[in-house]
Each structure stands twice: as C-alpha cells, then as structure tokens.
Amino acid sequence: MQFRILGPLEVTDAGQRLPLHGASQRALLALLLLHANRVVSSDRLLDELWGDEPPGSGIRALQVRVSQLRKALGGAAERLETRPPGYLLRVGPGELDLERFTLLLEEADGAEPAAAAEKLREALALWRGPALADFAYEPFAQAASGRMDELRLAALEQRVEADLILGRHGELIGELQTLIVKHPLRERLRGQLMLALYRSGRQAEALAVYQEARRSLVDELGIEPNPALHELEKAILRQDPVLGLTPPIRAMQPAPGWELRRSLLVAPESTDCLEALLALAEPLARKPPRDVILAQLVTDADALTTATRLVSDWRAALIRRGLAVRDAAFTSSDPGEDLVRLAAEQQVDLLLVDAPAELLAEGVPDRRLGAVLTGAPCDVGILVPRAAGPDVNRPVLVPFGGGDNDWAAVELGAWIASALGRSLTLTGTVGERDSGRRDASRLVASVSLMVQQLTGITVKPMLVEPGAAAVIEAAGEACLLVVGLSGAWRQQGLGPARLAVARDARSPTLFVRGGLRPGGLAPKDTLTRFSWTLAPA
C-alpha cells in the first residue's frame, strides 16, 4: 500500500487507487498520515476536523468517521487501530512518500556531488504539486503543508548546490531566475544565481543580481543582505580565484562565499520589554553561535526615527559584547505578516516576542501575535517578563504533558538551560488511584534521558498535582518557566490554566509554539524538523 501526501492525497493498493469519499473522511486520513505510527488523541481530532463547530454527537461523530475510513481501506482496515486516548494509523517502511523523500535527503547528505544530485532529483520527483493540495484552506493542513513546502525548497537549493559543484552553471541560470521570481527574498537562491552567472562569464549580470537582491530586502524588510551574500559580491568584484570550479570533493559543500547562517529574531511589541527579550536571546546566540536580528516594526512613520535609533544603539552594545547582530526598523501596516516573512527569509530558529496586553487580559492572541503563531516557520517564544530576582542558580522549569508544543518547550528549555549553565526541571502530573490513571513519571523519565544525552545538563523530574496552582508553586523556585501552548490555541488561546500561569507565576514565563524548522538543539546543518526532533518518531 502506498500513501501520498506530497500533492493531493492519494492511496493506492497493488497499483489501484482506493476510493476515498467525502471531505471529512479524507481529512481524517490526512491527519493520521501526518502523525503516522503515532497516537492522535480523539480530542485533537475533534478540534482539527470540526474546529469551533463540534458535532452535537461529539465523540460519536468521530467514531463514525473512523468506521467509514476503515471500510475505505478495505483489507488494510486493521492498520487503523484504536489506541487510548485516540487512534493510530500504521504505515510500513517506504509506504509514505514523505518518508521516502526525507530518506533520500538523508542519503544525499554528505554524498559525492554526482550521487547527491541524483538522490535529490529522485526525491523532488516524488512531488505532484503543493503538499496536501486538496486541503489548502483547511487549518489543520496549512502548517504541515508549509513545513513540507519549505523542505522541498531546501532540497531544491541543495540540488542546485550539487549541480554548481559539478559545473552545470550554464543550465542552472534559467531555472534560478524562475525560482527567484517565486521566492524573491530567498538569499541563498540569489547567491547561487550570482555564482552561476559569474562562472558563465557574466560578471556584470552577477553583480546586478546582488543589487536587485539588496533593493528587494531593503524595500520589503528594511534590512541589508546577509553578510555571506555581501562577501560573495566582494569576491566577484575582485574576481577571486576561489569562485572558479574546483575538482569535485567527497562531501557536498556550499558555494564559495556562502554560509547558511541561522539566527534569532527579537521583535518586541513594547520597547519596555526589549531588554528582557535580549537578556534571553544573548546566551542562546552564544551557544551555539547564532546571529541576533533586532526588528522594530512601527505603524506610524513619525515613530520610525526613534525605533531606528533604539535598535541601532542596542546593536552596537551587543556587538561590543561579541555577538553578531543585525537590525531592522520599518513601518508596517501588518506587523504580524511582516515578522512571519522575516522569520522565513532569515533562517530564523527562534522568534522572541513579548506578551501583548490582550493576551494577559483575555488569554487570546491579538492580530499581530495571531499571525505570528499561525505563519512563522520557526519556534515562537512569547515572554511574560518579571522583575529580576536574586542571582541564584535556579533551574529552568518545563511542565510536560506530551503535546507537540510541549516537545518544543522541552527543546527550547533544554537549550536555555544549557546556554545559561543551569539545570532543567521537568514536571509531570501525579496519578489518580480512583480512576486508575498512572502518573507521568515514566514519560518524564524518558524525556529526561533524551535531554541528558543531547546536552549533558542535569535534569530533575518532578511530579505535581494537575492544574495551574501546582505549576505556579513549582515555578517559584525557577529562573524561567517554559510552557508549551495548547494544541488548540487557535480555538481557546492560552486557555484558563495557562492564563492563570501567565498572570500569577512569580518567575518569567515563556510560552512556546513549535515551528516547522529545527529547534536550537538540532545539528548545525539540519534544515527542518522532519529530519530533526527531540520527540520520538
């Protein structure tokens, strides 16, 4: 049996397409395939499939959909298993096109250029259009589709890199020009086109590509090109011999003058919170090394001069402390969408913002934050700052319940603890003897072992009572509380428990929404969460 989601959803058995009738049945299958071989809770399936308008029959409606899908799967119906607290779809090795795609990318990584190019072409040939194309307007599919399309574009850039090493610069020019029309702010594509033109004896056109890239970045985002792109321009101006073709090397390397630089984006809504955000960003930018991008977006042109001076002064101060820092200040009629665009184009691992007043008052994201949470490809951290406490060696504390954003919170919490030289405390809930529900100690222990293996930091498990009160009490002994957002944040915002934590916790609190790109603990060359995650596959 073959399952295909790199394009419209399709299932075939022995070469024959299975009839999947009804949008809700297809949506259920798509959701289960996005979490293949993992249990998806009934609550999450209800939220994702019906959103704000759940069926009157509740869980019974979901059971009907599951029964219909089992019938559609025919002889493979046993693959769809009932597993508390929900359902699991078993998919064998090589049966899901996304799995085959990522496996080919892994095989291409580190291979000789010719082999890498062949593997990447084979991987890209699996695509039949945008991922989950028939669910383009469904909220549950939009983030996953964006994630997979980002992976496809990264693979395409890798294939171009291999072709450049193999001397195929002439045939790449037209393809790269077309790609840049679709992705005008993608600096790596611009650099590849510059190199292809230069190697084809078209130095003036290569330099014109840089100038056009600079105009686009300044006009659209208010920032200068990445230092790597600027260095490539200078190398072309002096006709540096390093830009010429070199014999193929065993491991595929980026084009000369180009380095994929990952970064942290700090974008306060209130300038009063900038110092608190930077106090968190600075250690993260040091371990492992990252650029820091300071962005101040204003809606009133009269405020632009002040905003520009603010980020420029902070940039100078951070550079004196040894950080690589870039800054941008510009007017925006839609700050949320502009932050999403910045995060997508600047290889951002983590976007740090402050909690808006509306979030702390009602628990609901305002328009700016809602756009960021919906569209940013990276992890998003929403900081609720507190007055600085005594400088003691307090741990970073992360409540863990096993949700997608809880995993992202663990990754970010471990990264922060490692950067600060602190320990990490993971909390889970105690058991209930009357209901037979066991405590979370086994799950928390498994996560602790993973974190210790990756970071070497001390991890302390802790069991607490369910609810906000116990988390707030435990957070009193922490230097920072890191909390994953609910998987249903679109419908309920923070929700009552997290809202209570946001209002009452004595320590600074960072709410986390996991992104499409890898977390800060990922290996340097990792491009997406599909090839890196702390969570077990």
N, C-alpha and C positions, 0 to 999 in steps of 0.2 A: 504494500500500500504506500502511496506517495501523497504527501500533503504539501501544498504550495501556497505560500502567502507573499512571495516576492512578486507581486502583481495581484490580480483578482484572486480571491480564494478559490481553490480547486482541490478536489480529492479524487484520486484515481486508484482503481484496484484491478490488477492484471491488465493495465492499459486502458480500462474503461472508466469514464468519468461517472462518479456517483451523483445521482440527482439529490440536490440539497434544496428543499423547497421552503420558501418563507424567509424573510429578512431576519426574524428573531432566531430561527434555527441556525442560520449561517453565522450570525453574530455570536451565538453561544459557542460554536465550534471555533471561531476565530479567537475568542477569549481564552479558551482552553489550550489552543495551539501556542498562543503567546506565552503560556506557562506550562508548556509540555512537560509531562512527568513530574509535575508539582501539584499539590492540592490547592485548589482555589476555593475559598470559603463561599458558602451559599450567600452570606450577607454581601460579599463583594460582587458576586454575580448578579444579585438583585440590583445593587446600586449601579453597576456598569450598564446593565441591559435596560433598566427602566428609569434610572435617574430619579428625578423629583416626582415622578408619577408611578409609584409602585402599583402592581396589580392588586385588586381587592382581595384576591385569594392568597396573596403573599407567597410563601414558600411552595404552595401547591402549584402555582403557575410555573415556577422554575422546574419542579419535578415533571410537569407535563412536557416542557421543552426538552429536558434531558431524555425522557422516554421517546420523543419524536426523533431526536438525534440518534439514539441507539438504533432505531428502526432504519434510519437512513444509512447507517454504517453497515447494515446487513451482517455478514459473517464476522465482521470486526467489532460487533457491538460490545464484546467483553472488554475491549480496550478502555471504554468509558466506565470507570469504577466509582462507586460511592465510597468516599473516604472522609470520615469526620475531620473537619467541620464542613466539608463540601464535596467536591468531585475532582477526579484526576483523569487525564487522558494519556494513556501510554502510547508513546511514539518510539519506534525502534531506531537504531543507529542508521543514519543516512536516509531516513524516510521524510524528513522535513527539509525543504530547500534552504531555509535559513541556516540550519545546522551544516549542510553541505557547503554553503557559501563561507561560513566562518572557518570551517576546517580547511578549505582551500587557501584562505587568507593566512592561516597559521603555517601551512606548508610553504607558502611563498615567502614568509618572513625569514630572512637570513639565507635564502637560497641564492644560487648564482643568478645574475640578471636574466639570462635567457629562460631559465626554468621559472623564475619568479614571474616574468611577463606572461608565460604560458599559463601558469596557475591562476593568475589574476584575470586573464581573459576568460578562462573557463568559469571562474566564479562570477564574473559580471554577466556572462551569457545566461545565467540562471534567472535573471530578472526579466519580467514580462511587462514592465510598466511600474508605476509607483506602488510601493508596498501596500497591501490591503486596499487596493484601489477602489473596491466596491464599498468601502466603509469610510470614505474620505470625510464625511460630515458627521461621523459618529464620535462622540467624545472619547470613548474607551480606546479607539484605534488611532486617534490623532498623534498622541505622544509616541506610541510604538512605531507608527509609520514614519514620523520624523526621525526617530532613532535609527531605523533601518536605512532610510534615505541618506542620512549622514554617513552611515557605514559604507554605503555604496559609493558616495562621493570620495571618501577617504581611500577606498580601494582603487578608484579610478586615478587618483593622484599618485598612488603607489605604482600603478601600472605605467603611467606616463614617466615616472622617475626611472623605472627599469628600461623603458624604451630610449630615454635620453642617454643612459649609460651605454646602450647598445648602438648608439649612433643614428637613431631613427629620427633625428631632429626635424628633417625636412618634411616628413609626412605627418608630424605632430602639430605643425603650425595651424593648419585649418581647424583641426579638432579643438585645440586650445582656445582659439579665437571664438569658436562657437560656445564652448563651456563658459568663457568669461562673460559673454552676453547674458547667460543664465545666472551666473554667480559673480557679479561684478566686484564684490568685496572680498573674494577669496584670494588672499595674498599669495598663497603657495602656487596657485594656477598662474598668477601674473609672473611670478619668478620663473616658472617653468617655460612660459612663453618667451620671456626675455632671453633665457638661455638658448632656446631653440632658434630664435631669430638670429642671435649673435653667432651661433655656430653655423648658420646658413649664410653668413657674410652680410647680414642686415643689421649692422650695429646701430644706425640711426633709428631704425624702427624699434629695436630693443629698448633704446633709451626713451623713445616716445611712449612705449608701454608703461614704463615707470612713471612718467609724468602724468599719464592718464590715471594710473592707479592712485597716485598721490591726490589728484583732483577729486577723485571719487571718494576717497577716505576722508579727506578734509571736508568736502561738501556734505557728505552723508552722515559722518560720525564725529567730525570735529577732531580727528586725530591724524598724526603723521603715520606713514607706513612703518611696519615692523622693522626694527634695526637690521634684520637679516636681508630684507629686500633692499634697504638703503646700501648695505655693504655690497650686494650684487651689482647695483647700479655703479658704484665706485669702481668695482673690478672691471666692468665693461668699459668704463671711461678710460681706464689705464691699459686696457687690452691685456689683462692679467693672463699669463700662460695657463694658470690653473683652471681657467674656464674651457680649455681645449679638451678634446676627447682623450681619455686615458684608457689603458687596457682594462677589460672587464675584471672586476675584483669579485672575490667569492661572495661576500655579503653585500646586498644591495644598499647603497649609501645615497643620501640626499644629494641633490645637485650642489656643486661648489658654491659657497657663499650663502647657502640656505640652511637654516636650522629651525626645526619646528619648536617654537618657544611656547611653553604653557604658562598660564598666568592666573592671577586672582583679580577679580573686578570688584572694587569697593565703590558703592554708589549710594550715598546717604540721601534720604529724603529731607531730613532735618540736619543742618550743618552742626547742630549741637551734639549729634551722635557720631560725627566723623572721627573724633579722637578714639572713642570706644571701639569703633569698627577697625580702625588701623591698629589698635593695640592687639586685636585678634589676628589681623591679617599679617602683621610683621613677622611673628615667629613661623607662621605657616609658609611664608615666602622664603624663609631661610632654610627650611628642612622639609622636603627637598627644595632646591632653588627654583623660584618662580619669579616672573615679572609681577609687579603690582601696577594695576591700572586704576587711577583715580578718576572717577567720572562725576561731574556735577551737571545735572540737566535742569534747566530753568524754563518756565513758561513765559516769562516776561523778559524782553530784551534789555530792559533797564537794569535787571539783576545780573546780566552776563559779566560785566566788568568785575563785580565783586566775586562772583563764582570763579572766574578765571584766576583772579589773584589768590583766592583761597587754595585751590588745588595746586597752583604753581608753587606757593610757599610750602605746602606740605610735601610736594615732590622734592623740592630742594633739601628739606630737612631729612627725608628718608634716604635720599642719595648720599647725604653726608654720613648716614649710619650704615652705608654699604649695600643698600638694596638697589635693584634695577627697577626703575619706576617710570611710567608714562602717565600723562594726564590729559584729560579732555573736558572741556566745558562748552556747552552749546544750548541753544534754545530748542525746545521740542514741544510739539502740540500733543504728542502721545509718548510720554517718557517710558512707559512700560514696554511698548513695542520697540523703542529705540534701545533700551537695555537688552532686550532679547537679541536684537541684531548685533550689538556689540559683543555679547557673550558668544554668539555663533561664529563671528568672524575673527575673534582674537584668541582662539584656542584657550578659552577660559575653563578652568577646572572648578572654580567656586565663585559664585556671585554673592557678595555680602551686602545686605541692606538692613536698615533699621525698621523696627515695627511701627507702622503708621498708627496714629491715634484711633482710627476707626477699628483697627484690628484689636486693640486693647480694650476698646469700649464695647464692641459687639461681637468680637471674635470672627468678623467677616473681612476678607481682604478688600481693600479699595481697588479702584480700576487699575492703578499703576502696579500694585503688587499682584493682583489677579492675572494681569497679562504676563508678568514675570514668571509666576508659578506655572502658568499654562504652557508658555512657549520656550523658556530658557533651556538650552540643551545640557547645561551643566548642573551640578548641585547648587541649590539655593539655600543660604542661611539667613534667617530673619532674627536679628539680635534685639533682645529686650535688655538694655543695659541697666546696671545697678551701680550704686555708689561703691567705690573700691573699698574692699575690706582689708584686714591686716594681711601683710605679706607672709603667709604661711604656706607650707607645702600641701595644699589641699588638692584632692583628686578632681578629675573631670568625671561627671556622673551622667550615665545614659540609661534611661528606662527602656527595656527591650521587651517587645511582645511578638516579634516575628514578622511584622508587616514590611512591605517594600521600603517605605521611608524609615522604618526602624533600622533596617540594614544600612541604609545610607547614613543614619545618625551614628551608628557604631563606627563606620569607616571614618567619618569626619571627627567623631570624638576621640578615636584612637590616634588620628593624625595630629589633632590638637595636643593631646596628652604627650605624644612623642616629641613634638616640637617644643613644648614647654618643659619637658623633663619631669612630668607628673605621672602619677598612676591613674588608672581608669577603673571606675566602679560601674558594674552593670547590674541593674536591678530587674528582677522578675517578680511575679506575684506568688504569694503563698497558696497552698492548696486548700480545698474545701472538703472536709471529711463527709459532710452530709450529702453533697452532690456527687462525690467520688472523683471530683476534678483534682488531678495531681498538681503539685507545684511546678514552677518553671525552672527548677534548679538544673535539670538535665539539659534543657535548651541553652540556658545561660552558660553552663559549663562548656558546652560545645563551642559557643561563640568565643568564650574566653580563651580557649586553646588556639583558635584560629588567629585571634588578635596577638597573642603572645608569640606565635610562630612568625607572624609578619613583622612585628615591631620590636619584640623583646621587652616591652614595657610590663610593669606589674599590673595585673588585672584582678580585681576583687569582686566576686559575685555577692549579691545581697538580695534577700527575699523581703518583700514589703507587702502590706495589705493592698488590695485593689483600690483604685481611686486616686484623686489628686492630693488628698491630705497627706498620705504617706510619702508621695514623691516630694512634696513641698518640704516635709520634715527632713527627709534624707538629703535634699539639696542644700540644706543649711550648712552642711559640712563640706560642700564642694566649691571649687573655684569657678566652675562653669557647669551649667545643666544643658545637655544637648538632647532635644526631643524630636523624634520623627513626627511629621504631620500625619493625620489620619488619611487613609487611602480614599476616604470620601470627603476630602476637604472642599471639593467643588460644591457639594450639596450642603455641608454643615459648617464650613470654615474651620476654626480651631476646634469647635465642639466644647461642651461645658467643662470637661475635665482639664483640657489643655488651656482653656481660657482662665480657669482658676489658677493654674500654674503660672501663666503669663502675668497675672495680676499680683500674686501673693508670694511667689518664690523669692527668697532673700538673695540668692546668687544670680548673676547674669544668666540669661536663658537664651539659647539659640535653637529656634525651630528649623527643621531641615526637611526639604523636599528633594528626594533623589533625582538626579538628572540622567541624561542619555549618555553623557561622556563618562569616562572612568573617574573614580574618586582619587583623592590625593595620595593614597597608599599604592596606587597602581604603578607597575613598572613604567619607566620613562617613555618607552616607545608605544605604549598602549594607546589605541585610538578610541575605543568605545567600551561600554560596559558589556557588550556581547562577548568580548574576549577577556574581560577582567571583572570580577565581582568577588566580594568577600563572601556573599551568600553562596551556599552550595548549589550546584546545577541540578 
